[in-house]
């Protein structure tokens, strides 16, 4: 969101956002049917579902951002992408791969104040420093994910709003 709605100089130019958006939309036809949602442009990012952010982070983000972000920020994004990719893959069963992914996440968090600003180091960023123990305890990140429940959120919200005791 810093790239889209942030303050200058962190915010991307309209031209950069347009390039990313066009790339994302062009990927739609390339996304296998296994994925419930296809890529949408940056203009709709506030309405993206969790599975869309997952698709972006794990698969299309590196291609969409290549040569658009400056080299330092692109490499920073790749640290996060690679670490999470490892932690959702079969490699998440291998202690050496888990440790490698954690070292990438540590570096990712460490570089945030240099590339962005220290106020970004909130609880979510801090929790990245502890993913290694979660994966060792529970397995791959996808094995205890909430993604599969995302499509039921409207049903749950409706149940909370009604007086029904179903």
BALOBA-1460 file (C-alpha; in Angstrom, 3 decimals):
// residues 166
<rec num="1" residu="x" x="0.000" y="0.000" z="0.000"/>
<rec num="2" residu="x" x="3.004" y="2.299" z="0.499"/>
<rec num="3" residu="x" x="3.772" y="1.938" z="-3.205"/>
<rec num="4" residu="x" x="0.181" y="2.804" z="-4.151"/>
<rec num="5" residu="x" x="-1.023" y="5.338" z="-1.543"/>
<rec num="6" residu="x" x="2.137" y="6.233" z="0.355"/>
<rec num="7" residu="x" x="3.955" y="9.513" z="0.498"/>
<rec num="8" residu="x" x="6.656" y="10.587" z="-1.914"/>
<rec num="9" residu="x" x="9.348" y="9.414" z="-2.546"/>
<rec num="10" residu="x" x="8.062" y="5.943" z="-1.598"/>
<rec num="11" residu="x" x="4.883" y="6.166" z="-3.665"/>
<rec num="12" residu="x" x="5.148" y="4.912" z="-7.227"/>
<rec num="13" residu="x" x="4.464" y="7.306" z="-10.062"/>
<rec num="14" residu="x" x="1.249" y="6.997" z="-12.041"/>
<rec num="15" residu="x" x="3.315" y="5.591" z="-14.913"/>
<rec num="16" residu="x" x="4.838" y="2.881" z="-12.705"/>
<rec num="17" residu="x" x="1.430" y="1.966" z="-11.267"/>
<rec num="18" residu="x" x="0.020" y="1.801" z="-14.783"/>
<rec num="19" residu="x" x="2.772" y="-0.589" z="-15.925"/>
<rec num="20" residu="x" x="2.183" y="-2.891" z="-12.936"/>
<rec num="21" residu="x" x="-1.569" y="-2.789" z="-13.454"/>
<rec num="22" residu="x" x="-1.319" y="-3.591" z="-17.175"/>
<rec num="23" residu="x" x="1.015" y="-6.484" z="-16.423"/>
<rec num="24" residu="x" x="-1.311" y="-7.894" z="-13.778"/>
<rec num="25" residu="x" x="-4.318" y="-7.734" z="-16.090"/>
<rec num="26" residu="x" x="-2.292" y="-9.323" z="-18.913"/>
<rec num="27" residu="x" x="-1.494" y="-12.279" z="-16.626"/>
<rec num="28" residu="x" x="-5.201" y="-13.137" z="-16.208"/>
<rec num="29" residu="x" x="-5.234" y="-15.505" z="-19.189"/>
<rec num="30" residu="x" x="-2.101" y="-17.257" z="-17.954"/>
<rec num="31" residu="x" x="-3.391" y="-18.125" z="-14.481"/>
<rec num="32" residu="x" x="-4.429" y="-21.815" z="-14.221"/>
<rec num="33" residu="x" x="-7.985" y="-22.658" z="-13.220"/>
<rec num="34" residu="x" x="-6.599" y="-24.002" z="-9.908"/>
<rec num="35" residu="x" x="-6.569" y="-20.388" z="-8.734"/>
<rec num="36" residu="x" x="-9.979" y="-19.169" z="-7.602"/>
<rec num="37" residu="x" x="-9.215" y="-15.551" z="-8.449"/>
<rec num="38" residu="x" x="-7.377" y="-13.934" z="-11.310"/>
<rec num="39" residu="x" x="-5.210" y="-10.821" z="-11.234"/>
<rec num="40" residu="x" x="-6.853" y="-7.418" z="-10.988"/>
<rec num="41" residu="x" x="-5.232" y="-4.039" z="-11.510"/>
<rec num="42" residu="x" x="-3.836" y="-1.851" z="-8.756"/>
<rec num="43" residu="x" x="-6.909" y="0.408" z="-8.864"/>
<rec num="44" residu="x" x="-8.846" y="-2.411" z="-7.173"/>
<rec num="45" residu="x" x="-6.191" y="-3.323" z="-4.602"/>
<rec num="46" residu="x" x="-8.361" y="-2.147" z="-1.700"/>
<rec num="47" residu="x" x="-10.853" y="-4.839" z="-2.744"/>
<rec num="48" residu="x" x="-8.354" y="-7.644" z="-3.284"/>
<rec num="49" residu="x" x="-9.026" y="-10.817" z="-1.375"/>
<rec num="50" residu="x" x="-6.328" y="-12.598" z="0.595"/>
<rec num="51" residu="x" x="-5.938" y="-15.162" z="-2.178"/>
<rec num="52" residu="x" x="-5.154" y="-12.335" z="-4.620"/>
<rec num="53" residu="x" x="-2.371" y="-11.034" z="-2.379"/>
<rec num="54" residu="x" x="-1.105" y="-14.616" z="-2.092"/>
<rec num="55" residu="x" x="-1.114" y="-14.981" z="-5.898"/>
<rec num="56" residu="x" x="0.754" y="-11.690" z="-6.165"/>
<rec num="57" residu="x" x="3.358" y="-12.548" z="-3.533"/>
<rec num="58" residu="x" x="4.063" y="-16.124" z="-4.605"/>
<rec num="59" residu="x" x="3.663" y="-16.031" z="-8.376"/>
<rec num="60" residu="x" x="3.017" y="-12.847" z="-10.346"/>
<rec num="61" residu="x" x="4.584" y="-10.146" z="-8.147"/>
<rec num="62" residu="x" x="8.178" y="-10.696" z="-9.248"/>
<rec num="63" residu="x" x="7.201" y="-10.369" z="-12.923"/>
<rec num="64" residu="x" x="4.826" y="-7.447" z="-12.339"/>
<rec num="65" residu="x" x="7.382" y="-5.437" z="-10.347"/>
<rec num="66" residu="x" x="10.505" y="-6.239" z="-12.402"/>
<rec num="67" residu="x" x="12.154" y="-3.114" z="-13.797"/>
<rec num="68" residu="x" x="9.417" y="-0.964" z="-12.223"/>
<rec num="69" residu="x" x="10.627" y="-0.817" z="-8.621"/>
<rec num="70" residu="x" x="14.135" y="0.446" z="-8.118"/>
<rec num="71" residu="x" x="16.693" y="-2.356" z="-7.731"/>
<rec num="72" residu="x" x="16.954" y="-2.122" z="-3.926"/>
<rec num="73" residu="x" x="13.195" y="-2.299" z="-3.357"/>
<rec num="74" residu="x" x="12.778" y="-5.043" z="-5.952"/>
<rec num="75" residu="x" x="15.475" y="-7.164" z="-4.289"/>
<rec num="76" residu="x" x="13.834" y="-6.431" z="-0.929"/>
<rec num="77" residu="x" x="10.495" y="-7.691" z="-2.262"/>
<rec num="78" residu="x" x="12.272" y="-10.802" z="-3.601"/>
<rec num="79" residu="x" x="13.594" y="-11.580" z="-0.098"/>
<rec num="80" residu="x" x="10.010" y="-11.757" z="1.153"/>
<rec num="81" residu="x" x="8.748" y="-13.582" z="-1.947"/>
<rec num="82" residu="x" x="11.460" y="-16.247" z="-1.777"/>
<rec num="83" residu="x" x="11.112" y="-16.835" z="1.959"/>
<rec num="84" residu="x" x="7.347" y="-17.264" z="1.822"/>
<rec num="85" residu="x" x="7.574" y="-19.397" z="-1.320"/>
<rec num="86" residu="x" x="9.911" y="-21.763" z="0.534"/>
<rec num="87" residu="x" x="7.671" y="-21.828" z="3.603"/>
<rec num="88" residu="x" x="4.551" y="-22.834" z="1.652"/>
<rec num="89" residu="x" x="6.400" y="-25.437" z="-0.437"/>
<rec num="90" residu="x" x="7.469" y="-29.001" z="0.289"/>
<rec num="91" residu="x" x="10.849" y="-27.524" z="1.277"/>
<rec num="92" residu="x" x="9.195" y="-26.347" z="4.480"/>
<rec num="93" residu="x" x="9.760" y="-29.843" z="5.840"/>
<rec num="94" residu="x" x="13.531" y="-29.470" z="5.541"/>
<rec num="95" residu="x" x="15.136" y="-27.709" z="8.549"/>
<rec num="96" residu="x" x="17.915" y="-26.252" z="6.394"/>
<rec num="97" residu="x" x="15.387" y="-24.657" z="4.025"/>
<rec num="98" residu="x" x="13.337" y="-23.347" z="6.950"/>
<rec num="99" residu="x" x="16.450" y="-21.726" z="8.422"/>
<rec num="100" residu="x" x="17.369" y="-20.247" z="5.041"/>
<rec num="101" residu="x" x="13.863" y="-18.806" z="4.639"/>
<rec num="102" residu="x" x="14.059" y="-17.345" z="8.150"/>
<rec num="103" residu="x" x="17.388" y="-15.706" z="7.348"/>
<rec num="104" residu="x" x="15.744" y="-14.077" z="4.306"/>
<rec num="105" residu="x" x="12.866" y="-12.827" z="6.481"/>
<rec num="106" residu="x" x="15.319" y="-11.483" z="9.076"/>
<rec num="107" residu="x" x="17.121" y="-9.542" z="6.347"/>
<rec num="108" residu="x" x="13.783" y="-8.350" z="4.939"/>
<rec num="109" residu="x" x="12.708" y="-6.928" z="8.307"/>
<rec num="110" residu="x" x="16.169" y="-5.497" z="8.995"/>
<rec num="111" residu="x" x="16.104" y="-3.484" z="5.750"/>
<rec num="112" residu="x" x="12.655" y="-1.947" z="6.238"/>
<rec num="113" residu="x" x="13.833" y="1.171" z="8.149"/>
<rec num="114" residu="x" x="16.520" y="1.816" z="5.534"/>
<rec num="115" residu="x" x="14.261" y="1.448" z="2.490"/>
<rec num="116" residu="x" x="10.998" y="2.759" z="3.941"/>
<rec num="117" residu="x" x="10.615" y="4.015" z="7.512"/>
<rec num="118" residu="x" x="10.956" y="2.518" z="10.981"/>
<rec num="119" residu="x" x="7.261" y="3.032" z="11.844"/>
<rec num="120" residu="x" x="6.523" y="0.183" z="9.441"/>
<rec num="121" residu="x" x="8.038" y="-2.187" z="11.986"/>
<rec num="122" residu="x" x="4.693" y="-3.054" z="13.528"/>
<rec num="123" residu="x" x="3.491" y="-6.337" z="14.991"/>
<rec num="124" residu="x" x="2.985" y="-7.965" z="11.564"/>
<rec num="125" residu="x" x="6.585" y="-7.291" z="10.602"/>
<rec num="126" residu="x" x="7.841" y="-8.423" z="13.989"/>
<rec num="127" residu="x" x="5.874" y="-11.679" z="13.685"/>
<rec num="128" residu="x" x="7.867" y="-12.505" z="10.531"/>
<rec num="129" residu="x" x="10.847" y="-12.987" z="12.819"/>
<rec num="130" residu="x" x="9.078" y="-15.943" z="14.446"/>
<rec num="131" residu="x" x="7.749" y="-17.823" z="11.432"/>
<rec num="132" residu="x" x="10.552" y="-20.385" z="11.646"/>
<rec num="133" residu="x" x="9.241" y="-21.773" z="14.925"/>
<rec num="134" residu="x" x="5.652" y="-21.811" z="13.615"/>
<rec num="135" residu="x" x="6.644" y="-23.791" z="10.521"/>
<rec num="136" residu="x" x="8.728" y="-26.215" z="12.577"/>
<rec num="137" residu="x" x="5.770" y="-26.756" z="14.890"/>
<rec num="138" residu="x" x="2.865" y="-26.790" z="12.416"/>
<rec num="139" residu="x" x="4.388" y="-27.488" z="8.994"/>
<rec num="140" residu="x" x="4.114" y="-25.464" z="5.786"/>
<rec num="141" residu="x" x="2.366" y="-22.117" z="6.092"/>
<rec num="142" residu="x" x="-0.457" y="-23.339" z="3.858"/>
<rec num="143" residu="x" x="-1.208" y="-26.224" z="6.209"/>
<rec num="144" residu="x" x="-2.703" y="-23.822" z="8.748"/>
<rec num="145" residu="x" x="-3.841" y="-21.027" z="6.505"/>
<rec num="146" residu="x" x="-7.127" y="-19.143" z="6.649"/>
<rec num="147" residu="x" x="-7.248" y="-18.694" z="2.846"/>
<rec num="148" residu="x" x="-9.780" y="-21.491" z="2.393"/>
<rec num="149" residu="x" x="-12.288" y="-19.689" z="4.641"/>
<rec num="150" residu="x" x="-12.084" y="-16.357" z="2.863"/>
<rec num="151" residu="x" x="-14.981" y="-17.122" z="0.519"/>
<rec num="152" residu="x" x="-17.271" y="-17.717" z="3.510"/>
<rec num="153" residu="x" x="-16.732" y="-14.307" z="5.103"/>
<rec num="154" residu="x" x="-19.959" y="-12.844" z="3.704"/>
<rec num="155" residu="x" x="-21.963" y="-15.773" z="5.066"/>
<rec num="156" residu="x" x="-20.362" y="-15.367" z="8.488"/>
<rec num="157" residu="x" x="-20.952" y="-11.600" z="8.477"/>
<rec num="158" residu="x" x="-24.626" y="-12.114" z="7.596"/>
<rec num="159" residu="x" x="-24.978" y="-14.621" z="10.419"/>
<rec num="160" residu="x" x="-23.554" y="-12.096" z="12.867"/>
<rec num="161" residu="x" x="-25.920" y="-9.352" z="11.709"/>
<rec num="162" residu="x" x="-29.141" y="-11.375" z="11.933"/>
<rec num="163" residu="x" x="-31.065" y="-12.265" z="15.029"/>
<rec num="164" residu="x" x="-31.223" y="-15.811" z="13.767"/>
<rec num="165" residu="x" x="-29.975" y="-18.554" z="16.055"/>
<rec num="166" residu="x" x="-29.359" y="-21.075" z="13.282"/>
